[in-house]
Amino acid sequence: MAEERGYDVVVIGGGGSGLAAAIAAADQGAGVIVLEKNPVLGGTTALSVGVISATRTPNQTRMGIVDSPEAHYEDMELFSKIYTSRADNDALRRVLAENLPDTVQWLSSLGVEFFGPTEESPHRKPRMHNALPGARSYIYHLQRRAKSIGVQILTNARARRLLVSDGRVVGVEFDQPGGAGTVARAARGVILTTGDYSANPDMKRELISAAVADAAPVNPNSTGDGQRMALELGAKILNGDMFHGGARFVAPAKPSWISKLPPSRWLMRLTNLALRYAPTSIVRRFVMGFLTSVLVPSHNLFGAGAILVNKVGERFADESRKTVFELAYQPDGIAYILLDGELAEKFSKAPHEISTAPGFAYAYLGDYEKNRLDLFHKGSTLEELARSMGIDSAKLAATVEKYNTSDADDAPAGPPARGQRPRLRSPPFYALGPVRNYINFTDGGLAVNERLQVLDAQDRAIPGLYAAGSAGQGGLLLKGHGHHLGWAFTSGRLAGKYVTNRAGV
């Protein structure tokens, strides 16, 4: 017979949204357990750069920035128009924008120190708040708070299925090492905070495509457990075909000393104070030091003429596409971005960035040369560049020659012709990489209402079941930096409040 344990609230998933939900419910007097299938807490939150976009924060006030949740709500629509034509969940977008100021202040009260805010177009005002020294600061402070108020945290506990009685979700069956079938009963409700399904090939194949199914996830533990269990009860997924992914610069072989700094409140407060008054060059060097997981090359690089070559020096795909799936099938699954001197000069200053770098907004070629030498290669000739990259110089030279001599009417076998893009012929030559194809996250979340209750196919709330974070994204479009994390913490807090039947944040 299965062992049973009783609680008011069961939270499945120990990332940012799950810990926020657990704390919010426990603060209302509920007895709460968090079930985390991995040995440690963190989820995708711990792997992110740590940015939250928000308005009316103490940081904005200190910098004299006059802003509002209403303006943020309006600007989020601008992001959506840039990236997709589909409809947003307007109600959830307003919930997010209106509650983000409180969310940031709540995180600050727990000890998270924010640097910024900095700008990101098309935001009208600087809103990007970066946690110091990175995203692990969230988990560090949330875990401390959860334990201090009596939240029980159980790791290596994989949820198997939701339990239903008289149409209401009343608990979850989960497995632990050495034992199966333990039951956690939930008197008030279960909150799903299990993340996305970027590491579930079957779900990606069914909901997106076979090509995406083969792409590596940033978080190998994002297997869509919450979506799967809720679907078994008649729930539905919205925007199941949406995902964020593509070529990303690989992380350095060793983490920087900056990433090892303890995220204590007082140390990070001193660090933040120093950064406010430090020269821009020092600030850029500091921030680049811990941006190891989200440096994504700008798509404008390829529109301006940069090309992708694999580790043997061959061009293999149409770089103009949003996601170059062929990259996953190249030798070792890696490639390099090739630029000539004219492109290098262009992407050394605004408004032509190599990548968006939360913390100071944008990174240019010089930032890589100074701070990510593991990604930076330069040669006065293509032969010299090839030696720096460790690839065949004759092959690379032939690839560039073939690209330069092709045009819109020339369609050789293999990658598309150069078309109207400029030739790569001005020395010195540069290569950035390696880059590798990753799926950052999928955006297919369970349908939820404004109280974060999971909805069935007829848009009726499933009693006793809530979802937050990526699992409960509910058709909300979260383009732009800082919105996924903002939703994780905000929706988690709200779900933790609502499961106790007490409205408000």
Secondary structure as UniProt FT lines:
FT   STRAND          4..12
FT   HELIX           16..27
FT   TURN            28..29
FT   STRAND          32..35
FT   HELIX           43..47
FT   STRAND          51..53
FT   HELIX           58..62
FT   TURN            63..64
FT   HELIX           69..83
FT   HELIX           90..110
FT   STRAND          113..118
FT   TURN            121..122
FT   STRAND          128..132
FT   HELIX           136..148
FT   TURN            149..150
FT   STRAND          152..154
FT   STRAND          158..165
FT   TURN            166..167
FT   STRAND          168..176
FT   TURN            177..178
FT   STRAND          179..192
FT   TURN            198..199
FT   HELIX           201..207
FT   HELIX           210..213
FT   STRAND          216..217
FT   TURN            220..221
FT   HELIX           225..231
FT   TURN            232..234
FT   STRAND          237..238
FT   TURN            240..241
FT   STRAND          243..249
FT   HELIX           258..260
FT   HELIX           265..277
FT   HELIX           280..290
FT   HELIX           300..303
FT   TURN            304..305
FT   STRAND          307..310
FT   TURN            311..312
FT   TURN            319..320
FT   HELIX           325..329
FT   HELIX           331..333
FT   STRAND          334..339
FT   HELIX           341..346
FT   TURN            347..348
FT   TURN            350..351
FT   STRAND          355..357
FT   TURN            358..360
FT   STRAND          361..363
FT   HELIX           365..371
FT   HELIX           373..375
FT   STRAND          376..379
FT   HELIX           382..389
FT   HELIX           393..405
FT   TURN            408..409
FT   TURN            419..420
FT   STRAND          429..442
FT   STRAND          445..446
FT   TURN            450..451
FT   STRAND          453..456
FT   TURN            457..458
FT   STRAND          461..467
FT   HELIX           469..472
FT   TURN            474..475
FT   TURN            481..482
FT   HELIX           483..498
FT   TURN            499..501
//
